[in-house]
Amino acid sequence: MRYNRQESLRYTFGHPPEASFTILDAEDFDLVSTMGKGSILNMSPNGMLLATDLKLPVNQKIQLLIETTLFNQHSLICKAEIVWAKPWGSKSHYGLQLLDDKRDQIIKILKDINKTEK
């Protein structure tokens, strides 16, 4: 699936919230994953951009479980699949497509954030 940067409800964080993640499933190998750390640079109802110091394999389907708290009040736990990756200085950026149905919850969170910033 193509990553849609032009999605109408994409929020870019001025101060990216921290996120923890673990690999749930990797297509071609068995693994035991520990918690990784990163930050969410932007988010839409269908996906997010994750920055991390870790280099994750991208030549196969990788599913992550991501946990974050947005603006100290909105807790979010979701499953996502890595769609693309790009090195960015000492970090890597990963475009993620959300796999579970968190669309309504994310829309509500993004609208709440937008209201508080005005």
N, C-alpha and C positions, 0 to 999 in steps of 0.2 A: 504494500500500500504506500502511496506517495504521501510524503509529509506536507501538510498544508500550512505554510507560514502565513498565508493570507486569510486565515480563518477570522471571521469578524469579531469574535469575542476572545481575543488573545491578550493576556495581561502580562506585561513585562515588569518585574519587581525592581524597584529602586534599590532595595536592600534584600537580596535573595535569601529566602528562608532556608535554614539547614534542613537536610533530609537524611534519613537512614534508609538503607536498602539492603536486600539480600537477593541472591539469585535463587529463584524458585525452580526453574527448569532450563536445561540446556539441551538442545536437540540431539547432539551427537555424543555426549559423554555424561557419565555419572559424576556428581560432585557433592561436596559438603561445603556450603557457603557460610562465611561469617558475615557480620554486619559491616557494610561499607558506609562511608560518609560522603556527602556531597551537598550541593545547593541547587535549588530550583530557580533557573533564570527567568523562565516565562511559563505560562500555563494557559491552556484553553480547555473547553469541555471535553475534548477528544485526545489531548496529549499534553506533553510538557517537555521542556529542555532542561536536562540534568547536567551539571558540571561536577566532575570528581577528579581526584588525583589518580584513581585506579584506571588501569587499562583493561577493559572488558572485551571478550571476544565478540566480533561482529560478523564473522563469516558464517554464522548459523543463528537459528532462532534462540534468543535468550529472553526469558521472562523474569522480571524483577517484582519484588514486593516492596513498595515504597511507603514510608511513614514520614509525615511532616506535620508541623503546626504552623498555620499561616497567621501572621500578626498576633501571635500569642492567644488566639481565641478559636481558631477553626482547625480542628484536628482532621487529618485526612490519611486514610490508608487505602492504597489501591494497587492493583496488578497492572503491569505495563510490559510491552515488548519493545526491544531496541529496534528502531527503524533505520537509523543512520548514526554515524559517529564521525567526529572531526577533532583532530588535535588542536588545542588552543593554548599555546604557551606550555606551561608545565602541567596543565590539566587536559582532560578530554571532555568534549561536549557530546551528549547523546540525545538524539531526538527519540522520544518515547511515545508510543501509541497506547492509550489506556485500553485495557481489556475488559474490565468490569464496568457495570453500569453506574458510574458516579456522575454522569452528565448533569443531572438536576442539582445534585449537591454542589458541584463545582460552579455551575452558573449562579447559584445562590451566593456562594462564597465570593465570587468575583464581583457580583453586583454590590454586596455588602462592603467590600473593599473599596470599590469605586465611589460609593456614597460617602464613606468616611474621609476620603481624600479631597472631596470638594469643599 
